[in-house]
Amino acid sequence: MQQVEDILRLANEARKRIKEISPDEARKLAASGTVLIDVREEKEFTAGHIPGATHVSRGALEACISE
């Protein structure tokens, strides 16, 4: 149970530092060489994503957030 609470605490802290951006902003950043990580579900990513974006599921991030 403590591990789940730690993960949730870390995820909430990270959310405070993460800025969500629009697809247009992401395209501009990608064009300038920025690495894009798409955390949507696999089905959503497969249905369409910005070329060059890397898919890392949110669940995978949450599982490894403490590392």
C-alpha positions as CSV (number, residue, x, y, z in Angstrom):
1,M,0.0,0.0,0.0
2,Q,2.8,2.4,0.8
3,Q,4.4,1.9,-2.6
4,V,1.1,2.9,-4.3
5,E,0.9,6.0,-2.1
6,D,4.5,6.9,-2.9
7,I,3.8,6.5,-6.7
8,L,0.7,8.7,-6.4
9,R,2.6,11.3,-4.5
10,L,5.5,11.4,-7.0
11,A,3.0,11.5,-9.9
12,N,1.2,14.4,-8.4
13,E,4.4,16.3,-7.8
14,A,5.5,15.7,-11.4
15,R,2.2,16.9,-12.7
16,K,2.9,20.3,-11.1
17,R,6.1,20.6,-13.2
18,I,4.7,19.3,-16.5
19,K,3.2,21.7,-18.9
20,E,0.7,20.3,-21.4
21,I,0.9,21.7,-24.9
22,S,-1.3,21.8,-28.0
23,P,-0.5,19.5,-31.0
24,D,0.6,22.6,-33.0
25,E,3.1,23.6,-30.2
26,A,4.3,20.0,-30.2
27,R,4.9,20.0,-33.9
28,K,6.9,23.2,-33.7
29,L,9.0,21.8,-30.9
30,A,9.5,18.5,-32.8
31,A,10.7,20.4,-35.8
32,S,13.3,22.1,-33.7
33,G,14.7,18.8,-32.4
34,T,12.8,18.4,-29.1
35,V,12.0,14.8,-28.1
36,L,8.3,14.3,-27.7
37,I,7.0,11.6,-25.4
38,D,3.3,10.6,-26.1
39,V,1.7,9.1,-23.0
40,R,-1.7,8.4,-24.4
41,E,-3.0,4.8,-24.6
42,E,-1.5,2.6,-27.2
43,K,-4.7,2.6,-29.2
44,E,-4.8,6.4,-29.3
45,F,-1.1,6.6,-30.3
46,T,-1.6,4.0,-33.0
47,A,-4.6,5.9,-34.3
48,G,-2.5,9.0,-34.9
49,H,0.5,10.8,-33.4
50,I,3.0,13.4,-34.3
51,P,5.8,11.9,-36.5
52,G,8.9,11.2,-34.5
53,A,7.0,11.1,-31.1
54,T,8.0,8.3,-28.8
55,H,5.2,6.3,-27.1
56,V,5.7,5.5,-23.5
57,S,2.4,4.6,-21.7
58,R,1.4,6.5,-18.7
59,G,1.2,3.3,-16.8
60,A,4.8,2.4,-17.6
61,L,5.9,5.9,-16.5
62,E,4.0,5.6,-13.2
63,A,5.5,2.2,-12.5
64,C,9.0,3.5,-12.9
65,I,8.6,7.0,-11.6
66,S,10.6,6.5,-8.5
67,E,13.6,5.4,-10.6
